[in-house]
């Protein structure tokens, strides 16, 4: 099921290429033979290409929601928009004794001094498992573990120098849907 979801909704290019090749074969057969069966097959394959495109456009998977959240966080870190970054932290965020408010303070203070450029994330989806962070407000059982690198630089107009070796960090976080179906850092 995961492979079908990936091929149909998240990355339909492989499916389009396969259907396109089948369309080409059906078109060649039809042009050589004039067969009605080949013409109907060609029409059905073209309809399938269109259907795959509509399905890929219309359905947003959990992975795509996580990717959208990561793009918002990366843009906020790059532009210094602390509030957009904080909006993507779940109210249920816990990091030991620290909660969302503590992380929000750290984000605001950090983005006054630095900016960060994000590398391509590695996203591992986990579906159908009960999670310790699951709440009554968030009945979803899916979650994503994300590993991503950030390269830091001084904010505009700030003479901030980072210690050697601290210009780049790699972090890992767990994302899950809140009650409003928005995926946030947990």
C-alpha positions in Angstrom: 0.0 0.0 0.0 2.9 2.4 0.8 4.4 1.8 -2.7 1.0 2.5 -4.4 0.6 5.7 -2.3 4.1 6.8 -3.2 3.7 6.0 -6.9 0.2 7.5 -7.2 0.2 10.5 -4.9 3.7 11.5 -3.9 5.9 10.8 -7.0 3.7 9.9 -10.0 6.5 10.5 -12.5 7.4 6.8 -12.7 3.7 5.9 -13.3 3.3 8.6 -15.9 6.4 7.4 -17.7 5.1 3.8 -17.7 1.7 4.9 -18.9 3.3 7.1 -21.5 5.4 4.2 -22.9 2.3 2.1 -23.0 0.5 4.9 -24.9 3.3 5.0 -27.4 3.1 1.3 -28.0 -0.7 1.4 -28.4 -0.3 4.4 -30.8 2.2 2.5 -32.9 0.1 -0.6 -33.0 -3.0 1.5 -34.0 -1.0 3.4 -36.7 0.2 0.1 -38.2 -3.0 -1.9 -38.0 -5.8 0.6 -37.6 -7.2 -1.7 -34.9 -10.2 -0.4 -32.9 -8.9 -2.3 -29.9 -5.6 -0.5 -30.1 -7.4 2.9 -30.4 -9.6 2.1 -27.4 -6.5 1.0 -25.4 -4.8 4.2 -26.4 -7.8 6.2 -25.2 -8.0 4.3 -21.9 -4.3 4.8 -21.3 -4.5 8.5 -22.0 -7.5 8.7 -19.6 -5.3 6.9 -17.0 -2.5 9.5 -17.4 -5.0 12.3 -16.8 -6.6 10.4 -13.8 -3.1 9.9 -12.2 -2.4 13.6 -12.7 -5.7 14.7 -11.1 -5.2 12.2 -8.2 -1.6 13.4 -7.5 -2.8 17.0 -7.6 -5.9 16.5 -5.5 -4.5 14.3 -2.7 -2.1 15.7 -0.1 -0.4 12.9 1.7 1.1 13.0 5.2 4.6 13.1 3.8 3.6 16.1 1.6 2.2 17.8 4.7 5.5 17.2 6.6 7.4 18.6 3.6 5.2 21.7 3.5 5.8 22.2 7.3 9.5 21.9 6.8 9.5 24.4 3.9 7.7 26.9 6.2 10.2 26.3 9.0 13.2 26.6 6.6 11.9 29.8 5.1 11.2 31.3 8.6 14.8 30.3 9.7 16.2 31.9 6.5 14.2 35.1 6.8 14.3 35.5 10.6 10.5 35.1 10.9 10.3 33.7 14.4 6.5 33.7 14.7 6.1 31.6 11.5 8.7 29.1 12.9 6.9 29.0 16.3 3.5 28.4 14.6 4.9 25.1 13.4 5.7 23.9 17.0 2.9 21.8 18.5 1.4 23.1 21.8 2.2 19.5 23.0 5.9 19.9 22.3 8.1 18.5 25.1 11.8 18.2 25.2 12.5 16.9 28.7 11.3 19.6 31.2 11.0 22.2 28.4 7.9 22.9 26.5 6.7 25.0 23.6 7.1 28.3 25.4 10.8 27.6 26.2 11.5 26.7 22.6 9.6 29.7 21.4 11.8 32.0 23.6 15.0 30.3 22.2 13.8 30.7 18.6 13.0 34.4 19.1 16.3 35.1 20.7 18.2 33.0 18.1 16.6 34.5 15.0 17.5 38.0 16.2 21.1 37.0 15.9 21.4 34.3 13.2 19.8 33.0 10.0 19.8 29.5 8.8 19.7 27.8 5.4 18.2 24.3 5.4 19.5 21.3 3.5 17.2 18.7 2.0 15.6 16.8 4.8 15.4 13.0 5.3 11.9 12.1 6.3 10.9 8.7 7.8 7.2 8.2 8.0 5.8 5.9 10.7 2.1 5.1 10.3 -0.4 3.1 12.1 1.4 2.9 15.4 0.2 4.3 18.7 2.4 7.0 20.0 3.1 8.3 23.5 2.5 11.9 22.2 -1.0 11.0 21.0 -3.6 13.2 22.7 -7.4 13.3 22.6 -7.2 16.5 20.5 -5.0 14.7 18.0 -6.4 11.3 17.1 -4.0 10.7 14.3 -1.5 7.8 14.7 1.0 8.8 12.0 4.2 10.6 12.7 7.4 11.5 10.9 11.0 11.6 12.1 13.0 14.2 10.3 16.8 14.7 10.1 17.9 17.9 8.5 21.1 20.0 8.5 21.1 23.8 8.9 24.0 26.2 8.0 24.0 29.3 10.2 25.1 32.8 9.3 24.8 36.2 11.1 21.6 38.1 10.8 21.7 41.2 8.7 23.4 44.0 10.6 24.6 41.7 13.4 28.3 41.2 14.0 27.6 37.8 15.4 30.4 35.3 14.9 29.7 31.6 15.4 32.3 29.4 17.1 34.2 27.2 14.7 32.3 24.0 14.0 29.0 25.5 15.0 28.1 27.0 11.6 26.4 23.8 10.7 24.2 21.6 12.8 22.2 18.5 12.1 19.0 18.0 14.1 16.4 15.4 14.3 12.8 16.0 15.3 9.5 14.2 15.4 6.5 15.7 13.6 2.9 14.8 14.0 -0.5 16.1 13.2 -2.4 18.3 15.7 -6.2 18.4 16.0 -6.4 20.8 13.1 -4.5 18.2 10.9 -1.5 20.6 10.6 1.8 18.8 11.1 4.0 20.4 13.7 7.2 19.7 15.6 6.5 17.6 18.7 
